[in-house]
Amino acid sequence: MSGRRPRAPRRERPSASRAALRPPATEKAVLAAAVAHAMLRAPASGVPGRLARRRPRSADRGARIGSAASRRRERGGSAMKANTGFAVAAAALGALCARAASAQDYEGEVSPSYLSSPLRAPGNALELGVGAGYTQGFGDIGSERRIRDVSGPGAGVALKLGYRATPKLGLGLTSSYEQYMAAGPDRRDTDVRGLTAGAEARFHLAPFQRIDPVIALGSGYRALWTAAPGQERDTFTHGVEVARLTATIDVRMSDSVALGPSIGGGLNVFFLERAGGASAAHEVRGSRVNSFVFAGLEGRFDLGGQRVRQIVEIARR
């Protein structure tokens, strides 16, 4: 026998029928991914060791895609829950606002308080006023005499009679009587009296309200009388009340009655003086401007006429 090795049998190529039985590469990949996904969803105890250790990349990618989708579904559910919560909160807030608005509307219908309640105002009526309070004079009567040498503080009463033409305007006559303390220790038995008479115009700033500020401007006659024991010692001093300003706060109890504090003062000039026993008056030497102030209470009563309601004008846009 020769030393040649025997040739190996020649392998036959698979026939076309066998090749057709094999699945294509893409189908293998899909099948492998399905198996891997099934193994991942299965419990760990049921997965073979070799397959559990070696996962195809396509399976991992499929798992990641599945977990991302589940997270998106969870986020979508959370967002839907949050939107539902916001909608419920907005509805509750709207209900509270509507309830508050209705409560405010109800409160607006409540009747106003006593001081803020409107009243009717007198018009074309007769007006009677009375007042009382403290009064005192300051300044000089003339170059030879001062008021404080004649009188000190005192008290007075006033009477007014007027015509309330409109709710905001009144015209009338005024008069007052005053009693002062005599100045000096040697005048204990001396009475010092004052007298005024004049006219004034009164302006009501809020005639339809419960609180009505009133400003009055006037002028007239003023006298100062010193009554000492014995007629020969009496002294009469006559002058003019050049201007008088009064501010009163009327607290109206009804349509026709008001009562309130009053304060004011006037500027005066005395120009004639007559001593007791003299047949004629003589001119005051060196007449000076002086003032008398007062503070007290004043009441006002309206009789007859009309009671006018306030007319509210609504502007049109």
KESE-566794 format. One line per 3 residues: number of its first residue (from 1); for each residue x, y, z of N, C-alpha, C. Coordinates in steps of 0.2 Angstrom, whole numbers. Layout:
N
NUM> X:Y:Z:X:Y:Z:X:Y:Z ~ ...
! end
This chain:
317
1> 4:-6:0:0:0:0:4:6:0 ~ 2:11:-3:6:17:-4:5:22:2 ~ 9:27:3:9:31:10:4:37:9
4> 0:37:4:-5:42:3:-10:42:8 ~ -12:48:11:-18:48:15:-24:48:11 ~ -29:44:14:-36:44:10:-39:51:11
7> -42:53:5:-46:59:5:-52:59:9 ~ -53:65:12:-59:65:16:-65:66:12 ~ -71:63:14:-77:63:10:-79:70:9
10> -81:72:4:-83:79:2:-90:80:4 ~ -91:86:8:-97:88:11:-102:90:6 ~ -108:88:6:-113:90:1:-116:96:4
13> -117:101:-1:-121:107:1:-128:106:2 ~ -131:109:6:-138:108:8:-142:110:2 ~ -147:106:1:-151:107:-5:-156:113:-4
16> -159:115:-9:-163:121:-9:-169:120:-5 ~ -171:114:-4:-177:112:0:-175:113:7 ~ -169:111:9:-167:112:16:-166:120:18
19> -163:123:13:-162:131:15:-169:134:15 ~ -174:132:12:-180:135:12:-184:134:19 ~ -182:128:22:-185:127:29:-182:131:34
22> -176:134:34:-173:138:39:-177:145:39 ~ -178:148:45:-181:155:45:-176:160:43 ~ -178:166:40:-174:171:38:-171:174:45
25> -166:179:44:-162:182:50:-167:186:53 ~ -171:190:50:-176:195:53:-181:191:57 ~ -183:186:55:-188:182:59:-185:179:65
28> -178:177:64:-175:175:70:-174:180:76 ~ -173:186:73:-172:192:78:-178:193:82 ~ -184:193:78:-191:195:81:-192:189:86
31> -191:183:84:-192:177:88:-188:177:95 ~ -182:179:94:-178:180:100:-180:185:104 ~ -182:191:102:-184:197:106:-191:194:109
34> -195:191:106:-201:189:109:-200:184:115 ~ -195:179:114:-193:175:119:-190:178:125 ~ -186:183:124:-182:187:129:-187:191:133
37> -192:194:130:-197:198:133:-202:193:138 ~ -203:187:135:-207:183:139:-203:180:145 ~ -196:179:144:-192:177:150:-192:183:155
40> -191:189:153:-191:195:157:-197:196:161 ~ -203:195:158:-209:195:162:-210:189:167 ~ -207:184:165:-208:178:169:-204:179:176
43> -206:175:181:-202:176:187:-195:173:187 ~ -190:175:191:-183:174:190:-182:166:191 ~ -186:163:195:-185:156:196:-186:152:190
46> -190:154:186:-192:150:180:-188:151:174 ~ -183:155:174:-178:157:169:-172:153:169 ~ -170:150:164:-164:146:164:-158:150:165
49> -153:147:168:-147:151:170:-144:154:164 ~ -143:150:159:-139:153:154:-143:158:150 ~ -149:158:150:-153:163:146:-154:169:151
52> -154:168:158:-154:174:162:-148:178:162 ~ -142:174:161:-136:178:161:-135:181:155 ~ -137:178:149:-136:181:143:-143:184:140
55> -144:191:140:-150:194:137:-148:197:131 ~ -151:196:126:-150:199:119:-151:207:120 ~ -147:211:117:-148:218:117:-155:220:115
58> -157:217:110:-164:219:108:-169:218:113 ~ -168:213:117:-173:211:123:-172:217:128 ~ -166:219:129:-165:225:134:-168:231:132
61> -167:232:125:-170:238:122:-178:238:123 ~ -181:232:121:-188:231:122:-191:232:129 ~ -187:230:134:-189:231:141:-189:238:143
64> -183:242:140:-183:249:142:-189:252:139 ~ -190:251:133:-196:254:129:-202:253:133 ~ -203:247:135:-209:245:139:-210:249:146
67> -204:249:149:-204:253:156:-205:260:155 ~ -202:263:149:-203:270:148:-211:272:146 ~ -214:267:143:-221:268:141:-225:268:147
70> -223:263:152:-227:263:158:-226:269:162 ~ -220:272:162:-219:278:166:-223:284:163 ~ -223:284:156:-227:289:153:-235:288:155
73> -237:282:155:-244:281:157:-245:284:165 ~ -240:282:169:-241:284:176:-241:292:176 ~ -236:295:172:-236:302:172:-243:305:170
76> -245:302:165:-251:305:162:-257:304:167 ~ -257:299:171:-262:298:176:-261:303:181 ~ -255:304:183:-254:310:188:-256:316:186
79> -254:318:180:-256:325:177:-264:325:177 ~ -267:320:175:-275:320:175:-277:321:182 ~ -274:318:187:-277:319:194:-275:326:196
82> -270:329:194:-268:336:196:-273:341:193 ~ -274:339:186:-279:344:183:-286:343:186 ~ -288:337:188:-294:337:191:-295:340:198
85> -289:340:202:-289:343:208:-289:351:207 ~ -285:353:202:-286:361:201:-293:363:199 ~ -296:359:195:-303:361:193:-308:361:199
88> -307:356:203:-311:356:209:-310:362:214 ~ -303:364:215:-301:370:219:-304:376:216 ~ -304:377:209:-306:383:206:-314:383:207
91> -317:378:206:-324:378:207:-326:380:214 ~ -322:377:219:-324:379:226:-322:386:227 ~ -317:389:224:-315:396:225:-321:400:222
94> -323:399:216:-328:402:213:-335:403:217 ~ -336:397:220:-342:397:225:-341:401:231 ~ -335:401:234:-334:406:239:-335:413:237
97> -332:415:231:-332:422:229:-340:424:228 ~ -343:419:225:-351:421:224:-354:422:230 ~ -353:418:235:-356:418:242:-354:425:245
100> -347:427:245:-345:433:247:-349:439:244 ~ -349:439:237:-353:444:234:-360:445:236 ~ -363:439:236:-370:439:239:-371:442:246
103> -366:440:250:-366:443:257:-365:450:257 ~ -361:453:253:-360:460:252:-366:464:250 ~ -369:461:245:-375:464:242:-381:464:248
106> -381:459:252:-386:459:257:-384:464:262 ~ -377:465:264:-375:470:269:-377:477:266 ~ -377:478:260:-378:485:257:-385:487:258
109> -390:482:259:-397:483:260:-398:485:267 ~ -394:484:271:-395:485:279:-396:493:279 ~ -400:495:284:-401:502:285:-395:505:288
112> -394:511:286:-388:515:289:-388:516:296 ~ -383:518:299:-383:519:307:-386:526:308 ~ -387:528:314:-391:534:316:-387:540:314
115> -381:540:314:-377:546:312:-377:547:305 ~ -377:542:301:-376:542:294:-383:542:290 ~ -388:541:294:-395:541:290:-397:548:288
118> -399:549:282:-401:555:279:-408:558:282 ~ -409:564:282:-415:567:284:-417:572:279 ~ -424:574:280:-426:580:276:-424:586:279
121> -423:591:275:-421:598:277:-426:603:277 ~ -427:608:281:-432:613:281:-431:618:275 ~ -436:620:273:-436:625:267:-442:630:268
124> -441:636:267:-446:641:268:-450:641:274 ~ -445:640:280:-448:639:287:-445:645:291 ~ -449:646:297:-447:650:302:-442:646:307
127> -437:650:308:-432:646:312:-430:650:319 ~ -431:646:324:-429:649:331:-423:646:334 ~ -419:650:336:-412:647:339:-411:650:346
130> -409:646:351:-407:648:357:-400:645:359 ~ -396:649:363:-389:647:364:-387:649:371 ~ -382:646:374:-379:648:380:-372:646:381
133> -368:649:385:-361:647:385:-357:652:389 ~ -350:651:388:-345:655:391:-343:661:386 ~ -341:667:389:-339:672:385:-334:677:388
136> -330:680:385:-325:684:388:-322:689:382 ~ -320:695:385:-318:700:380:-310:701:381 ~ -307:703:376:-300:705:375:-298:711:372
139> -293:714:374:-291:720:370:-292:727:374 ~ -292:732:370:-293:739:373:-299:742:371 ~ -303:746:376:-309:750:374:-306:756:370
142> -301:759:373:-298:765:370:-291:766:373 ~ -288:772:372:-282:773:374:-281:774:382 ~ -287:775:385:-286:776:392:-289:770:396
145> -292:765:393:-296:760:397:-295:753:393 ~ -294:748:396:-294:741:393:-300:737:396 ~ -302:732:392:-307:728:394:-306:724:400
148> -300:721:401:-299:718:407:-299:722:413 ~ -299:729:412:-299:733:418:-307:734:420 ~ -311:732:416:-318:733:417:-322:726:418
151> -320:721:415:-324:715:415:-319:709:415 ~ -321:703:417:-317:697:417:-321:692:413 ~ -320:685:414:-325:680:411:-332:681:413
154> -336:678:409:-343:678:410:-347:673:406 ~ -354:673:407:-358:669:404:-364:673:400 ~ -366:670:395:-372:673:391:-377:669:388
157> -382:672:386:-388:668:383:-389:672:376 ~ -391:668:371:-393:671:365:-399:669:362 ~ -402:673:358:-409:672:355:-409:674:348
160> -411:669:344:-411:671:336:-417:669:333 ~ -419:674:329:-425:673:325:-424:674:318 ~ -425:668:314:-423:669:307:-428:666:302
163> -426:666:296:-430:663:290:-426:658:286 ~ -428:652:286:-424:647:282:-427:647:275 ~ -423:651:271:-426:651:264:-425:645:260
166> -419:642:261:-418:635:257:-414:631:262 ~ -414:624:261:-410:620:265:-403:622:267 ~ -400:626:262:-393:628:263:-392:635:266
169> -397:639:266:-396:646:267:-402:648:272 ~ -400:652:277:-404:655:282:-402:662:284 ~ -407:667:285:-406:674:286:-410:675:293
172> -407:679:297:-410:681:303:-407:686:307 ~ -411:688:313:-409:693:318:-406:689:324 ~ -402:692:327:-398:689:333:-398:694:339
175> -398:692:345:-397:696:351:-394:692:356 ~ -391:695:361:-388:691:367:-387:696:373 ~ -387:692:378:-386:696:385:-381:692:388
178> -376:696:391:-370:693:394:-369:696:401 ~ -367:692:406:-365:694:413:-358:692:414 ~ -354:698:416:-347:697:417:-345:698:424
181> -339:695:426:-337:697:433:-333:703:432 ~ -334:707:437:-331:714:438:-324:713:439 ~ -320:717:436:-312:717:437:-310:721:443
184> -305:720:447:-303:723:452:-306:721:459 ~ -302:722:464:-305:720:471:-310:724:474 ~ -310:731:472:-315:736:474:-321:736:471
187> -323:731:466:-329:731:462:-333:724:463 ~ -333:722:469:-337:716:471:-344:717:470 ~ -346:723:471:-353:725:471:-355:728:464
190> -351:727:459:-352:730:453:-354:725:448 ~ -359:726:444:-361:721:439:-359:724:432 ~ -356:720:428:-354:721:421:-358:717:416
193> -362:721:412:-366:717:408:-365:719:400 ~ -366:714:396:-365:715:389:-372:714:385 ~ -372:718:380:-378:717:375:-376:717:368
196> -379:713:364:-378:713:357:-385:712:353 ~ -385:715:347:-391:715:343:-388:715:336 ~ -390:711:331:-388:712:324:-392:707:320
199> -388:706:314:-391:701:309:-385:697:307 ~ -387:691:304:-382:686:301:-385:682:296 ~ -381:679:292:-383:674:287:-380:667:289
202> -383:662:289:-381:655:291:-381:651:284 ~ -375:647:284:-374:643:278:-374:636:281 ~ -378:631:279:-378:624:281:-374:620:276
205> -369:617:278:-365:613:273:-367:606:272 ~ -371:603:276:-374:596:275:-381:596:278 ~ -385:600:274:-392:600:277:-396:594:277
208> -394:589:273:-398:583:273:-395:577:277 ~ -390:579:281:-386:574:285:-388:575:292 ~ -387:569:296:-388:570:303:-383:575:307
211> -377:575:304:-372:580:307:-371:585:301 ~ -373:591:303:-374:597:299:-369:603:301 ~ -363:604:298:-359:610:300:-363:616:298
214> -363:621:302:-366:628:300:-361:633:301 ~ -360:638:296:-356:643:297:-360:650:297 ~ -360:654:301:-364:660:302:-359:666:302
217> -361:671:298:-357:678:297:-362:683:299 ~ -360:688:303:-365:693:305:-361:699:307 ~ -365:704:309:-363:711:312:-369:714:316
220> -367:719:320:-372:723:323:-370:727:328 ~ -374:728:333:-373:733:339:-370:729:345 ~ -365:733:349:-363:730:355:-363:735:360
223> -365:734:366:-364:738:372:-361:735:378 ~ -358:739:382:-355:736:388:-357:741:394 ~ -360:738:399:-363:742:404:-360:740:411
226> -358:745:414:-355:744:421:-360:747:426 ~ -363:743:430:-368:745:435:-365:745:442 ~ -363:750:445:-360:751:451:-365:754:456
229> -364:753:463:-368:756:467:-369:763:467 ~ -375:765:466:-376:773:464:-377:774:457 ~ -382:777:455:-383:779:448:-377:783:445
232> -374:787:449:-369:792:446:-363:788:444 ~ -362:782:446:-356:778:444:-357:773:439 ~ -363:773:436:-364:768:430:-361:771:424
235> -359:767:420:-355:769:414:-358:764:408 ~ -360:768:402:-363:764:396:-358:766:391 ~ -355:760:388:-351:761:382:-354:758:376
238> -355:761:371:-358:759:364:-353:758:359 ~ -354:753:355:-350:752:349:-353:748:344 ~ -349:746:339:-351:742:333:-348:735:333
241> -351:730:332:-348:723:331:-347:723:323 ~ -341:724:321:-340:725:314:-341:718:311 ~ -338:713:314:-339:706:310:-339:701:316
244> -344:696:314:-344:690:319:-344:684:315 ~ -341:679:317:-340:672:314:-342:667:319 ~ -346:663:317:-349:657:322:-348:651:318
247> -346:646:321:-346:639:319:-350:634:323 ~ -355:631:321:-359:626:325:-359:620:321 ~ -359:614:325:-361:608:323:-368:606:325
250> -372:606:320:-379:604:322:-380:596:322 ~ -382:593:327:-383:586:328:-391:586:327 ~ -393:584:321:-401:584:320:-404:578:323
253> -409:580:328:-413:574:331:-419:573:327 ~ -421:577:323:-427:576:318:-426:581:312 ~ -431:581:308:-431:586:303:-432:593:305
256> -434:594:311:-435:601:313:-431:603:319 ~ -428:599:322:-424:600:329:-417:598:328 ~ -412:603:330:-405:602:330:-402:605:337
259> -397:602:339:-393:604:345:-386:602:344 ~ -381:607:346:-374:605:345:-370:611:348 ~ -363:609:348:-359:614:351:-357:620:346
262> -356:626:349:-355:632:345:-349:636:348 ~ -345:639:343:-339:643:345:-339:648:340 ~ -336:654:343:-336:660:338:-333:666:342
265> -332:671:338:-330:677:341:-331:683:336 ~ -330:689:339:-332:695:335:-327:701:336 ~ -326:705:331:-322:711:331:-326:717:333
268> -324:721:338:-329:727:340:-325:733:340 ~ -328:739:340:-325:745:341:-330:749:345 ~ -328:752:351:-332:756:355:-331:763:353
271> -336:767:352:-334:774:350:-338:779:354 ~ -343:777:358:-347:782:363:-347:779:370 ~ -347:784:374:-347:782:381:-351:788:385
274> -355:785:390:-359:790:394:-358:788:401 ~ -356:792:405:-355:791:413:-362:792:416 ~ -363:789:422:-369:790:426:-369:798:428
277> -375:800:427:-376:807:429:-375:812:423 ~ -371:810:418:-370:815:412:-376:815:408 ~ -377:821:405:-382:823:401:-381:820:394
280> -375:819:392:-374:817:385:-368:813:385 ~ -368:809:380:-362:804:379:-356:808:375 ~ -350:805:377:-344:808:374:-341:803:370
283> -336:805:365:-333:800:361:-327:797:365 ~ -326:790:364:-321:787:367:-314:789:364 ~ -310:790:368:-303:793:366:-299:787:364
286> -296:788:358:-292:783:355:-295:776:354 ~ -301:776:351:-304:769:350:-300:764:347 ~ -300:758:350:-296:752:347:-301:746:346
289> -298:742:341:-302:736:340:-301:731:345 ~ -306:728:347:-306:723:353:-310:717:350 ~ -310:712:354:-314:706:352:-317:702:358
292> -323:699:357:-326:695:362:-327:688:359 ~ -325:683:363:-326:676:361:-331:672:365 ~ -334:667:362:-339:663:366:-338:656:364
295> -341:652:368:-341:644:366:-347:641:371 ~ -351:637:368:-356:634:371:-361:630:367 ~ -367:629:369:-372:625:365:-377:629:362
298> -379:627:356:-385:631:353:-390:626:350 ~ -396:628:351:-402:623:348:-405:627:343 ~ -408:623:338:-412:626:333:-418:623:332
301> -424:626:331:-430:624:330:-434:627:323 ~ -436:623:319:-439:625:313:-447:624:313 ~ -450:629:311:-457:629:312:-460:631:305
304> -465:627:303:-469:628:297:-465:626:291 ~ -467:629:285:-463:628:279:-463:621:276 ~ -458:619:273:-458:612:270:-452:608:272
307> -452:602:271:-447:598:273:-445:594:266 ~ -439:596:264:-436:594:257:-432:588:257 ~ -433:583:253:-428:578:252:-423:579:248
310> -417:576:249:-411:577:245:-412:574:238 ~ -410:577:233:-411:575:226:-404:573:223 ~ -403:566:222:-397:564:220:-397:563:212
313> -392:567:209:-391:567:202:-387:561:200 ~ -389:557:195:-385:552:192:-382:554:185 ~ -376:554:185:-372:556:178:-373:550:173
316> -375:553:167:-375:548:162:-369:547:158 ~ -367:541:156:-361:540:152:-362:541:145
! end
